[in-house]
Amino acid sequence: MTSLIKIVSAVLIGIVFVLPSVASADFTITEIMFDPKDSDSSAGSEWIEVKNEGSEAVDLTTWLFFEANTNHGITSIEGGSEIPAGGYAVISRDTTAFKNFFTGFSGPLFKASFSLSDNETLGLKNDKDGVILSSITYTSDWGAKNDGNSLQKSGTAWIAVAPTP
């Protein structure tokens, strides 16, 4: 009986120390501004919003933004590099244009070099050779083409509405 208690105790202790390290990040793309109205610089430029649906804070700068079959590094500009569980962040092509247009934005802001095109797959990866862990293939047929709107995830659908980064 004593050896059974020791085994059970060892397993429980192992679970306590292993489980926190198994918690994973699960980023979801929640908003896409792929074709701002007028010129990019006067309309906030191109950007995406992501949500950390994982169970712990994650350093977004260790991830890659995948677009045009290219891995783009992500750099923290404002608000730190960690996104808390349930938190949102914006990844922008032109962070100065974004901040000038969305003057009330106070969340984490990141920069990546990209140029969004119609009908392309966007995604997030945590390894350059790894699998895309969150992706969306959008098309301008969904709306938000040069009209001031962005594409926003609403449940399982995407809708074109006023941007809300």
Secondary structure, DSSP 8 states (H G I E B T S, - for coil): -HHHHHHHHHHHHHHHHHHHHH----EEEEEEE-S-SS-GGGTT-SEEEEEE-SSS-EEGGGSEEEETTEEEE-EEEES-SEE-TT-EEEEES-HHHHHHH-TT--S-EEE------SSEEEEEESSTTS--SEEEEE-GGGS-SSSS-EEEEETTEEEEES---
